[in-house]
Every structure is written in structure tokens, then in C-alpha cells.
Amino acid sequence: MTIFKTFATAALCASALLAVAPAAHALDISSFDGLTRKQIESSYFFDWSRNSMFRSSLIKAFRSSNMTMPSWVRRGGGPSAPSQVIDSGSTHFVLLNTCKAHECDENNIYVLFDPMTKITAIHGKLDKKTLWAGQTTPAMKQILSSASGLR
């Protein structure tokens, strides 16, 4: 086998592995029932965005604030940190974040989602402008302000 064929084969194998890797780590969130704290804290915004109920709650949150959900959010967002479970009284919120690839400083959102009620609150920046969207209580605003560093 020539060196060229060896490199070509190695490159093909590497690209095939990289194409499969994200799917191998994706968490299937088809139902909120039975998700453990560990599973939630191992999931990312893109995992949640594939769930139709979560996606509907995002759309509803943006619409309730007379905003259109940005296409990068609709497509599953960009870079994100692992989700967190935030306990506030008897409510167990899921805190998620994502940003627009290559524009995280100007376009990023933090989402606080209640899996029981499907209530969603959003705080962040779109095109460098601070935004609040969805249903927010004072407790939810405090959680989102602390998480995002925005006021």
C-alpha cells in the first residue's frame, strides 16, 4: 500500500468517526419523565431542542414577547455548556444556554425551563441587545440574571 493510500484511508476513517461522534453523545430527551439529575446535567441545548414540547415552549416564549425565534436557536443553537438543574423551592428548573457560532458575544441566550409546567423564560443578547422573553417571575429573573451576568 502506498503512503498516499494509507493517508487517504486514515483520513476517511477519521472523518467517518467524527461524523458519528456527536450523535453518539446526544441524549434522547423524548420525555421529561424519568430523567435523572445526572442525565439532565449531561445534556446540552441541542439535545433539548430536538424535543417538540421544549421547542414549542421556546417558540411560545419568543412569541409572547413579540419576537421571532432566531434561526440559529431554531436549528439547535451553537456552542453550549452542559445543562444544570436549579432548585427553587419545590420547582426543579433546567437551565440551558447556547450562542450563535462565531458570534457568542453578540448572540447568546440562557433558557430556564420548568419540565412540569413547560413554562420557559429566556434572557440574553440578540444582536448585542439585551432580551427578556417568556414568562418570568422574580425568582426566574434572578436565576437568569445570575447565570448570564446580564441585568
C-alpha positions in Angstrom: 0.0 0.0 0.0 1.4 3.4 -0.9 1.8 6.2 1.6 -0.9 8.2 -0.3 -3.4 5.3 0.1 -2.5 4.9 3.8 -3.1 8.6 4.4 -6.3 8.6 2.4 -7.6 5.6 4.3 -6.7 7.2 7.6 -8.4 10.5 6.6 -11.6 8.7 5.5 -11.7 6.7 8.8 -11.2 9.8 10.9 -13.9 11.8 9.0 -16.3 8.9 9.5 -15.6 8.7 13.2 -16.0 12.5 13.6 -19.4 12.4 11.7 -20.7 9.8 14.1 -19.3 11.2 17.4 -21.8 13.9 18.1 -24.7 11.5 17.7 -23.1 9.0 20.0 -23.1 11.6 22.8 -26.5 13.0 22.2 -29.1 12.4 24.8 -32.6 11.4 23.6 -35.0 13.6 25.5 -38.2 12.3 24.1 -39.9 12.5 27.5 -39.2 14.6 30.6 -40.5 11.9 32.9 -37.8 9.7 34.4 -34.8 12.0 33.5 -32.3 11.9 36.3 -30.3 14.9 37.5 -27.2 13.3 36.1 -28.8 12.8 32.7 -30.0 16.4 32.6 -26.6 17.7 33.7 -25.0 15.6 30.9 -27.3 17.1 28.3 -26.9 20.2 26.1 -29.2 22.7 24.5 -29.1 20.8 21.2 -30.3 17.7 23.0 -33.3 19.6 24.4 -34.1 21.4 21.1 -34.9 18.1 19.4 -37.8 17.7 21.9 -41.1 19.0 20.4 -42.5 20.2 23.7 -39.4 22.1 24.6 -39.1 23.6 21.1 -42.8 24.7 21.4 -42.2 26.3 24.7 -39.2 28.3 23.2 -41.4 29.5 20.3 -44.1 30.4 22.7 -41.7 32.4 24.9 -40.3 34.4 22.0 -43.8 35.0 20.6 -45.2 36.2 23.9 -42.5 38.9 23.8 -43.4 39.7 20.1 -40.1 38.3 18.9 -39.3 35.7 16.2 -37.1 32.9 17.4 -33.7 33.3 15.6 -32.9 30.7 13.1 -29.7 29.7 14.9 -31.8 28.9 18.0 -34.4 27.1 15.9 -31.7 24.9 14.4 -30.5 23.8 17.8 -28.2 26.6 18.8 -24.4 26.6 18.7 -21.8 26.1 21.4 -23.3 25.5 24.8 -22.4 24.3 28.3 -24.0 21.3 30.0 -27.4 21.9 31.3 -28.0 22.5 35.0 -30.7 21.6 37.4 -31.7 24.7 39.5 -33.8 24.0 42.6 -36.1 26.9 43.6 -38.5 25.9 46.3 -40.4 22.9 45.1 -39.6 23.7 41.4 -36.7 22.0 39.6 -35.8 24.2 36.6 -33.5 23.2 33.8 -31.0 25.9 32.9 -29.6 25.8 29.4 -27.5 28.1 27.4 -26.4 28.4 23.8 -24.9 31.0 21.5 -24.6 31.7 17.8 -21.4 30.1 16.5 -18.7 32.6 16.0 -20.9 35.4 17.5 -21.2 34.4 21.1 -20.5 37.8 22.4 -23.4 39.4 20.4 -25.9 36.5 20.3 -26.4 34.2 23.3 -29.3 33.0 25.4 -30.0 31.4 28.7 -33.2 29.4 29.0 -34.9 28.5 32.2 -37.4 25.7 31.6 -39.8 24.0 34.0 -40.4 20.5 32.7 -43.5 20.1 34.8 -45.4 23.2 33.6 -43.5 23.8 30.3 -43.0 27.4 31.4 -39.9 28.9 29.7 -38.1 32.2 30.4 -35.2 33.5 28.2 -32.6 36.1 28.9 -29.6 37.0 26.9 -28.4 39.1 23.9 -29.6 39.1 20.3 -27.5 41.3 18.0 -25.9 42.9 21.2 -29.3 43.9 22.6 -30.4 42.5 25.9 -33.6 40.5 25.8 -36.1 39.0 28.2 -38.7 36.7 26.7 -41.3 34.3 28.1 -43.0 34.1 31.5 -40.7 35.4 34.2 -41.2 35.5 37.9 -38.8 37.5 40.2 -37.2 34.2 41.1 -36.7 33.2 37.5 -35.3 36.6 36.7 -32.8 36.3 39.5 -31.7 32.9 38.3 -31.3 34.0 34.7 -29.5 37.3 35.7 -27.0 35.4 37.8 -26.4 32.8 35.1 -26.0 35.2 32.3 -24.2 38.0 34.1 -26.6 40.4 32.5 -29.1 42.6 34.3 
